[in-house]
Amino acid sequence: MAEARFAVHDTPLAGLKRVVRTRIGDTRGFLSRLYCAGELAAAGFTAPVAQINHTLTRATGSIRGLHFQHPPYAEDKFVSVLAGAVFDVAIDLRAGSPTFLHWHGEHLSADNATSLFIPKGFAHGFQTLTADCELLYLHTAPYAAGAEGGLNPLDPRLAIAWPLAITEISARDRGHPLLTPDFTGIPS
Ligand SMILES: Cc1cn([C@H]2C[C@H](O)[C@@H](COP(=O)(O)OP(=O)(O)O[C@H]3O[C@@H](C)C(=O)[C@@H](O)[C@H]3O)O2)c(=O)[nH]c1=O
């Protein structure tokens, strides 16, 4: 049996997993896997990777999100931080889920080698805790502009405890509507 390179941990939201990547270090530095089909199946990551995205966010306190894609472009995401540190948040939008509209946040950083596996049915966003944060996303569906959904990161119904004052946010993200009382979730 091959040696494990990932430790998969449950979070309070079923299906949402914190994944700690093992670093194999030596005098040169380290090697760590960012993806392993065999091992990450234990986290629920079983669909093939359709797209890999890389982002840079310059200013501390910036928010990106909250984003998801509607079916048939609903996707699993595996989010890792290659530089800097972020407060990463996933929100349960699954219709009928016992934790519907609950959010969970994790500190992900280049130093703690921790990733988040976010299954279909969740929205995702983050706030940067340092300057020059670089994120790497694995997606199981291609980007589909027409299927994009968004929640307002300051929606009082979500009450996300962002750690810092917001310094940067896109016009689109600032304009996401607040949830209406008739929102009952999305199929997952
Ligand atoms: C996500 C995405 C965006 N784009 C384009 C759209 C736009 O012109 C530009 C920047 O897009 P955005 O402003 O949506 O980038 P960003 O706010 O970084 O979007 C990301 O936010 C985080 C929270 C996520 O969870 C990701 O899945 C993704 O939605 O890039 C692509 O061409 N391909 C893609 O896969």
The ligand as an ORCA input file, in Angstrom:
! r2SCAN-3c Opt
* xyz 0 1
  C     -13.852     31.409    -13.158
  C     -13.483     31.865    -14.588
  C     -13.536     33.194    -14.950
  N     -13.221     33.556    -16.199
  C     -13.202     34.990    -16.554
  C     -14.459     35.771    -16.213
  C     -13.912     37.150    -15.892
  O     -13.728     37.875    -17.098
  C     -12.532     36.889    -15.314
  C     -12.494     36.953    -13.780
  O     -13.530     36.104    -13.320
  P     -14.100     36.239    -11.846
  O     -14.201     37.659    -11.471
  O     -15.353     35.414    -11.773
  O     -12.932     35.559    -11.002
  P     -12.998     35.043     -9.501
  O     -13.793     36.005     -8.688
  O     -11.639     34.746     -9.046
  O     -13.828     33.693     -9.665
  C     -13.537     32.620     -8.807
  O     -14.014     32.960     -7.510
  C     -13.853     31.938     -6.533
  C     -14.485     32.435     -5.235
  C     -14.331     30.612     -6.986
  O     -14.888     29.812     -6.245
  C     -13.960     30.246     -8.390
  O     -14.655     29.084     -8.813
  C     -14.229     31.374     -9.343
  O     -15.630     31.597     -9.450
  O     -12.152     35.595    -15.779
  C     -12.826     32.648    -17.163
  O     -12.557     32.997    -18.343
  N     -12.747     31.330    -16.825
  C     -13.065     30.908    -15.574
  O     -12.977     29.684    -15.278
*
